[in-house]
Amino acid sequence: MPAIDLDRAWKLHPQVSVRPEPFGALVYHFGTRTLSFLKDRTLLAVVDSLADHPSARAACAAAGVTEPELPRYAQALATLARSSMLVERS
Amino acid sequence: MTLVAQPAAPPAPEAPARPATGRLVDLFEYGLDAPICLTWELTYACNLSCVHCLSSSGRRDPRELTTEEAKAVVDELERMQVFYVNIGGGEPTVRSDFWEIVDYATSHHVGVKFSTNGVKITPERARELARNDYLDIQISLDGATAEVNDHVRGPGSYDTAIRAMQNLRDAGMKNFKLSVVCTRYNIPQLDEFKSLADRYGAQLRLTRLRPSGRGADSWDDLHPLPEQQRELFDWLVAHDGEVLTGDSFFHLSAYGQQLAGLNLCGAGRVVCLIDPVGDVYACPFAIHEEFLAGNVRMPGGFSSVWRESELFQRLRRPQSGGACASCGFFDSCKGGCMAAKFFTGLPLEGPDPECVRGLGEAALEERRARDVAVPRAAVDHSHRTTRAPRSGPGPVRLTLSRREDIVRPPVNACEEDPLAGFRPE
């Protein structure tokens, strides 16, 4: 699985909607018509705040993701990026 | 796709009604604040009379939602963040305001996937549809050849669907869906369906035949034979990721491998149906008062029905599994489809009629032996020419003949017949 560059700036694709749910969130991409599940409220906080941070790493830290947890979140973000849910900010 | 699987949380001192973590499928059993996907049938009118129609469609219902009422439903779905609706019918495109409702939805952040037999997909219309990113189309076809398809969907319906797919391809519409209900007659054609879809740049979608609507009358003849269920399962496993199933074959996961999807009965938990008159049912296969949760015209509208209906609350409580609870496969198949059990007269807490272990067949035998009545939907908009015979004494046979005791009626004053009153011996 290709990794995500945590030190770059990311944001949600403009055609993506996020619906918070007790278990985390539903994420839907209107362009690719695909649905994903964020199975974790912390991941939701990370995804929601990506656009406000200079890097994905900073967004994770701000959401309270600890160093040992980081690889798991990086993998989740990589999956989202691969399905075009996340795009890089220039 | 599931992102970041958490280990199950230790039991809290006061067990919450709904766990915060765990397998998604377990969480979804408690329902969501809004449906993930919702089927919305816009009209009971249809140009076809498919023998397995889930909603017994044919004639329009005069009480169908008006354009303004339909737009109000869209507004509500937008507020609830329902990302997309599956619009069907009937044949939704025969509603004169269909394109207006679709445009309204897609410009209000409610994506639309609509199912059609293709009758209104002209080249011009196809070009318009291809321009709308928020729109997906599903062409229904139940045979890879005209012979197999038209047997179920009626004469000419194969050509109509193929023409619609041609128009969509020529307009540059990518990845629309070719939707097939799997029957005894088309399961041998799965590879042909796949190449048909590939030829038109479409994605193949296979769904399960349900004994709902007119399907109750055709199910015995059409539903896959036990060995075909295995064939279908093996085909789905071999084509994992290439074919959509709308999560409809989760009863087959008892063969030993989970198929892609949630593998859960989503009725009233993550899915529901809004019918043309605004009635809200637990799922598209359950048009029967037993599964009626309310109506969008009620105060509070759709969101109150979804959140507060007594029926939906009940469906969101953990189910016991009844006779299936002791089965080793219960955790994967969850006892199968509620609607399939209901409309074949089987108890809801027990095996699916198509249980892969054959327990459904046995239950059906037993039901027939005990002569248990099978529930029927009261909602029927079938074309009158195709209506199935009703129960009861049936038509009275008449024979024209003369009564021997009254040879002629009494002569009246206007009788001009020169033989008036003459009685032949």
Interface residues (C-beta under 8 A of the other chain):
Chain A: Q15 S17 R19 E21 P22 F23 G24 L26 Y28 F30 G31 R33 T34 L35 S36 F37 L38 K39 D40 R41 L43 R72 Y73 Q75 A76 T79 L80 S83
Chain B: M1 T2 L3 V4 A5 Q6 R18 A20 T21 L24 L27 L32 D33 A34 I36 Q81 F83 Y84 H109 G111 K113 D133 Y134 D136
